[in-house]
Structures are given as structure tokens and as C-alpha cells.
Amino acid sequence: MKLAIRMVAGGLMATAFAFAAGTGHAEDKQITLGFAQVGAESAWRTANTVSVKQAAKDAGINLKFSDAQQKQENQIKAIRSYIAQKVDVIAFSPVVESGWEPVLQEAKRAKIPVILTDRNIDVKDTSLYVTMIGSDFLEEGRRGGKWLEERYKNDAGPINIVELQGTVGSAPANDRHAGLIEVIKNDPKFKIIASQSGDFTLAGGKQVMEAFAKTYGNKINVVYAHNDDMALGAIQAMEEAGMKPGKDIAVVSFDATKGGFEAMIAGKMNVDVECSPLLGPQLMSAVKDVVAGKELPKRIVTTETVFPMSVAAQVLPTRKY
């Protein structure tokens, strides 16, 4: 009888511990994650979505997924829907940096932890999210700038740069621009003669570059594109205008997608700064840790590098996106 009582008591204690360790979760209860994606604007984003969905499946996490079609209001609606559904964790890649306080305050009041992926946000109260998982876009911009410095170190200049920016107000657009400026600001031979958003899309990059080609023509020395899709669109526009991308005009891009590598192999893109979309496994690990009550660092940075044209053919077979 005493043994039976001890066994029952032990079972109750184990169950209590299972709930106490997380956010009201028994260990055998499936975790539900609400994920609000930016959209499907690029090959990078498509690879990011595939990574998140596959990682959730592999981790046994119930994933509720939404596509915001690059509109902040759609992401906010999705997050409010996840709050109403009482999911265990909310994660999202914010379209832009600002304007998130009201909806994240709602999540906080509902005691639903929030994880940022890929892009950061600008909020006064950083307790509104647990952690941010993704690249250091500012460092990526610096790397693009440093490559330009090295490429043109023996050139007296002027070196005229046209910049194809990403979505206005987004973290990668802001930081890839700021990183470039940080590196070249003290070297007067570098000059950004035009800067316009192509919204991270191939069509947007082509349209912006068509306008730049008409306005500036052979004055352009460098195209600095905030992602591969815009760079590929710009390459199309340059070729249609009789320009020689990768030869007469240096092309600096970001993401390091297969399309970017193919452009480098073809001699049309000079360097691609890596920004990995394969964040799914890191996100699912963080989700499990949050539910288990573990403390996470405020910033989890992915490890990335820079790929010049010279290594593209060798590295392409190893690329997963």
C-alpha cells in the first residue's frame, strides 16, 4: 500500500514538473507555433519558408503558417489571429522595422512568447520579444563595402555606385545601406549617385536599373543590389541596354542563392555576400527551449561568409538554396 502511494505521488510530481518546466505544457502535448512570413518575394524567401515548414515537421511542432504578401497589416492580422487561437509561440519575419508595439503588447498580455526571425524590429521595450534569429545585415553591408575597397584600392576614381535597395523601412535594406556607407564614407572616390527601392524582387530590380541606365549610362561603375533577385533583374536591364555587367560594371549582391552563383559563373556578378535562409532548425530549437522555460540569448547570429566570382563554380554544387 505504501509503495502504491509513493508511486502515485511520484507520478503526480513528475506531471507537475512537466507543466512547471514550460508554459503550461505537459511533455507529451504538441507545441503549436504561429509563423507570419513576409511573403514569397524572392528565391531566398521561398527557401526560408521551405526550411521553416520542414523543420517544424521534423521537430513534431504544429505549424500555423501565413503569407503576408509583403504587407505589414497582413502580418499584424496574422499575429492577432495566432493570439486568438492561443498558440504556444509566435514567430515572424517583420516586413518593416517599426510599428509593432501594439500587437506585441497584445501577445505579451496573452503571455505568448514572440521570436523574431531573419529581420529585427525597432521597439523601445525589447521584452516584447524573446530573441532574434538571423543574419547581421550591417556586417553584410560592411563586407560588400570592404570588397569594393579592395577591388578599387589602386583606382583613383571616381567610382560611381547605383544602389538597388530592398523594401523601404526593412532591416536588411536599412542595414546593408548603412554598412556600405560606414566603409566608404571616408574615401571620396566612392560616390552613390542614385539609390532606389526594387522591393527585393527581380522585376523591381530590372525596372529600377532600366531607369538608372537611361539616366546615368556609362557613368555607372558599380551596381550594389540588396539581394540576388534585384541583381539578376538589373543584369537583364544592363544587357538590354548594351552594358557588360561583371566586366565594365561591377555587381555586388547579397544572399548567395544558386541564381547568384550561376550569374557569377557566367561572369555577370562579381561578388555575393552570404545571407542564409535556412533558419528553420534554429527556430524550432528556440521554440522548444522557450516552451521549456529556458533562457535564450537576445540575439542569435547565423554564421556566413563572402563568395567572390572566382570560387563560384567550385562552391555551387554545395548550395542548398
Sequence and secondary structure as in RCSB ss.txt:
>XXXX:A:sequence
MKLAIRMVAGGLMATAFAFAAGTGHAEDKQITLGFAQVGAESAWRTANTVSVKQAAKDAGINLKFSDAQQKQENQ
IKAIRSYIAQKVDVIAFSPVVESGWEPVLQEAKRAKIPVILTDRNIDVKDTSLYVTMIGSDFLEEGRRGGKWLEE
RYKNDAGPINIVELQGTVGSAPANDRHAGLIEVIKNDPKFKIIASQSGDFTLAGGKQVMEAFAKTYGNKINVVYA
HNDDMALGAIQAMEEAGMKPGKDIAVVSFDATKGGFEAMIAGKMNVDVECSPLLGPQLMSAVKDVVAGKELPKRI
VTTETVFPMSVAAQVLPTRKY
>XXXX:A:secstr
 HHHHHHHHHHHHHHHHHHHHTTS  TTS  EEEEEE  S SHHHHHHHHHHHHHHHHHT EEEEEE TT HHHH
HHHHHHHHHTT SEEEE  SSSSS HHHHHHHHHTT  EEEESS    S GGG SEEEE  HHHHHHHHHHHHHH
HTTT  S EEEEEEE STT HHHHHHHHHHHHHHTT TTEEEEEEEE TT HHHHHHHHHHHHHHHGGG  EEEE
SSHHHHHHHHHHHHHTT  BTTTBEEEEEE  HHHHHHHHTTS  EEEE     HHHHHHHHHHHHTT    SEE
E    EEEGGGHHHHGGG   
